């Protein structure tokens, strides 16, 4: 089950504010479920994938400028952290993609 948080929201079915569980996966909202009546709203997987693709492209295109900022702020830290980051990035990206592609819980 993806991470969840309990929040108070207005439920259309209950017609009042009641506790809801909000589920996220890989940073994306997956579903909201009323804890009183059980009504559940799920985000379509296709919409999550489209949003993830757009966000990933933005991250790829802005990476050079973000890295330049890191170099300017702290060159020593950047040089020390770079080898580990280069080695771990493929794993982190694969883990993120698997999380996004998971079937609904």
N, C-alpha and C positions, 0 to 999 in steps of 0.2 A: 504494500500500500504506500503511495507517495506521501510525503510530509503533509500534514494538515494543521490548520489553525482554527480555533473556535472563535467566531465573531457573532455579534448580534446584528441581524439584518431583518428587513421587513419581508415577510413571506406572503406572497399573493394568495396562497391556499389557506393559511391560518388567519389572514387578515390582521396581523399584528407583528410587532418585532419579537423575534424569538432567536435562540441560538442556532447557528448554522456552522457546519464544518466546510472549510474552504481547502481544497486540495490543489497542490502545485506539484509539477514534475519538471525538472530541468529548468526551473525558473518561469515556467508557463502555467497559467491558471488552467486546471483540468476540469474541475467540477465543484459545484456548490450544492450542499445537501442540508435541508432543514432537519434539525434534530427533533422537532416535535412531530411533524407529519410525514417526514421521509421524502418529500418532493425533492427531486434532483435535477439540476441543470448541468449538462455536460457540454464541453466545447468540442466541436467536430475536429477529428484528427487532421483532416485536410487543411483546416484553417491554422492549426498549430504548426503544421509543416510549412505552410506558406510564410507565416510570420518568422519561423526559425530560419528559413532560407534567406529572407530579406535581412534579418539581423546578422546572420553569418557573413553575407556579402559585405555589409557595412563594416563589420569587424575586420574583415580581410583588407578592405580598401583603406581603412584608417590605421592599420597596424604600423606602417612605416612612420607616420607622424607621431604615434604614441611611443614608439621605440626611440625616436629622436628626442622626445620630451624626457624620457627616462635617462638617456645619455646626458642630456644637459643638466638634469637635476642631481644625478649621482653616478658618475662614470665608474667608480670603483665597484659599487654595488651591481651595476649593470653588467660589467665584465665578469664578476664573480658568479652571478646568477645565470648568465646566458647558457653555459653548457648544460646545466640541469634542466633549464626551461626548454632547450632545443630537444633534449632526449625525452622529456615527459610530455611535451605538447601533443604528439600523435595519440598517446594513450588518453590524455584528457579529452581530446576532441572525439575520439571513438566512444569513450564513456558517455559524453554528452549526447552524441547522436543516438546511441542505444537507448538512452533515457527518453529522448524525444519520440523515438519510433515505437516504444513499448505500447502494447495494447492497453486499452483502458482497464483499470484495476476493478 
